[in-house]
């Protein structure tokens, strides 16, 4: 038969783990006995005005005129169409921002796309931004 002697450190570790388990069990039992806090009833708010979401217009999809035009890439801006969100993404790549944004707006308008519409998302490359006033 082997000697079942354990070191003092191992004994202290076992006692610590047993105490930890007992404390956790007591906390779990005490937590289960406390009823959950009651939340106040939710008040129903009736809107006084009707809000309508904008309906997607035909400009959210490329027309026959624009088929095969995307991505439209220039050294100063790019225009891409992503069919899943039905959005046109315009990235201004160079300064002056206003000049190249104006060019991109004219390109979109020439194909019947409203550059200020909800379907056009504008962004710019790092360091390219409108002039601050």
C-alpha positions as CSV (number, residue, x, y, z in Angstrom):
1,X,0.0,0.0,0.0
2,X,1.3,3.4,-0.9
3,X,1.7,6.2,1.5
4,X,-1.3,8.6,1.3
5,X,0.5,11.5,2.9
6,X,-0.3,15.0,1.4
7,X,1.7,18.1,1.8
8,X,0.6,21.0,3.9
9,X,0.2,23.2,0.7
10,X,-2.1,20.7,-1.0
11,X,-4.2,20.3,2.2
12,X,-4.6,24.1,2.4
13,X,-5.6,24.2,-1.3
14,X,-8.2,21.5,-0.8
15,X,-9.7,23.3,2.2
16,X,-9.8,26.6,0.3
17,X,-11.6,25.0,-2.7
18,X,-14.1,23.3,-0.4
19,X,-14.9,26.6,1.4
20,X,-15.2,28.3,-2.0
21,X,-17.7,25.8,-3.2
22,X,-19.7,26.1,0.1
23,X,-19.8,29.9,-0.2
24,X,-20.9,29.7,-3.8
25,X,-23.7,27.3,-2.9
26,X,-24.9,29.5,-0.1
27,X,-24.9,32.6,-2.4
28,X,-26.9,30.6,-5.0
29,X,-29.5,29.5,-2.4
30,X,-29.8,33.0,-1.0
31,X,-30.1,34.5,-4.5
32,X,-32.9,32.1,-5.4
33,X,-35.0,33.1,-2.3
34,X,-35.1,36.8,-3.2
35,X,-37.9,37.6,-5.5
36,X,-36.9,39.5,-8.7
37,X,-37.3,43.3,-8.5
38,X,-40.6,44.4,-9.9
39,X,-40.4,46.8,-12.8
40,X,-42.9,49.6,-13.1
41,X,-45.6,49.0,-15.8
42,X,-44.8,50.3,-19.2
43,X,-46.8,53.3,-20.2
44,X,-48.2,53.2,-23.7
45,X,-47.5,56.3,-25.7
46,X,-49.9,57.2,-28.5
47,X,-48.2,59.1,-31.3
48,X,-49.9,62.4,-32.2
49,X,-48.5,62.5,-35.7
50,X,-48.0,59.8,-38.3
51,X,-44.4,59.3,-39.4
52,X,-43.9,57.7,-42.8
53,X,-40.7,56.2,-43.9
54,X,-39.4,57.3,-47.3
55,X,-40.3,54.8,-50.0
56,X,-37.4,53.8,-52.1
57,X,-37.4,55.5,-55.4
58,X,-36.4,54.1,-58.7
59,X,-33.1,56.0,-58.4
60,X,-32.0,53.4,-55.8
61,X,-31.3,51.0,-58.6
62,X,-29.1,51.6,-61.6
63,X,-31.0,52.3,-64.8
64,X,-30.4,50.7,-68.1
65,X,-28.2,53.7,-68.9
66,X,-25.8,52.9,-66.1
67,X,-25.5,49.1,-66.5
68,X,-21.9,48.2,-66.8
69,X,-20.7,51.6,-65.6
70,X,-19.9,50.5,-62.0
71,X,-17.5,50.8,-60.5
72,X,-16.9,54.2,-62.0
73,X,-13.3,55.1,-61.2
74,X,-11.4,58.4,-61.7
75,X,-8.2,59.5,-60.0
76,X,-10.3,61.9,-57.9
77,X,-13.4,59.9,-56.9
78,X,-15.1,56.5,-57.3
79,X,-18.7,55.6,-57.5
80,X,-19.9,52.0,-56.8
81,X,-23.3,50.4,-56.6
82,X,-24.0,47.7,-54.1
83,X,-27.2,45.8,-55.0
84,X,-27.8,44.3,-51.6
85,X,-28.3,47.5,-49.6
86,X,-29.3,49.2,-52.9
87,X,-26.9,52.1,-52.3
88,X,-24.5,54.1,-54.3
89,X,-21.2,54.6,-52.5
90,X,-19.2,57.7,-53.6
91,X,-15.7,58.1,-52.3
92,X,-13.9,61.4,-52.9
93,X,-10.2,60.5,-53.2
94,X,-8.5,63.9,-53.6
95,X,-8.6,67.5,-52.6
96,X,-10.2,70.0,-53.2
97,X,-13.1,67.9,-51.8
98,X,-15.9,70.3,-53.0
99,X,-14.6,70.3,-56.6
100,X,-14.6,66.5,-56.9
101,X,-17.8,66.1,-55.0
102,X,-19.4,68.5,-57.5
103,X,-18.1,66.4,-60.4
104,X,-19.4,63.2,-58.8
105,X,-22.8,64.9,-58.3
106,X,-23.0,65.9,-61.9
107,X,-22.1,62.3,-63.0
108,X,-24.8,60.9,-60.8
109,X,-27.4,63.5,-62.0
110,X,-26.5,62.8,-65.7
111,X,-27.7,59.2,-65.1
112,X,-30.9,60.2,-63.2
113,X,-29.6,59.5,-59.7
114,X,-30.4,62.1,-57.0
115,X,-27.0,62.8,-55.4
116,X,-28.7,64.1,-52.2
117,X,-31.1,61.1,-52.0
118,X,-31.2,58.4,-49.4
119,X,-29.6,55.9,-51.7
120,X,-26.3,57.8,-52.1
121,X,-23.7,57.4,-49.3
122,X,-20.8,59.9,-49.4
123,X,-17.4,59.2,-47.9
124,X,-13.8,60.4,-48.5
125,X,-10.3,59.0,-48.3
126,X,-8.1,59.8,-45.3
127,X,-7.0,63.4,-45.3
128,X,-9.7,64.5,-47.8
129,X,-12.4,66.7,-46.4
130,X,-14.5,69.8,-47.1
131,X,-12.9,73.1,-46.2
132,X,-13.9,74.3,-42.8
133,X,-15.2,77.8,-42.5
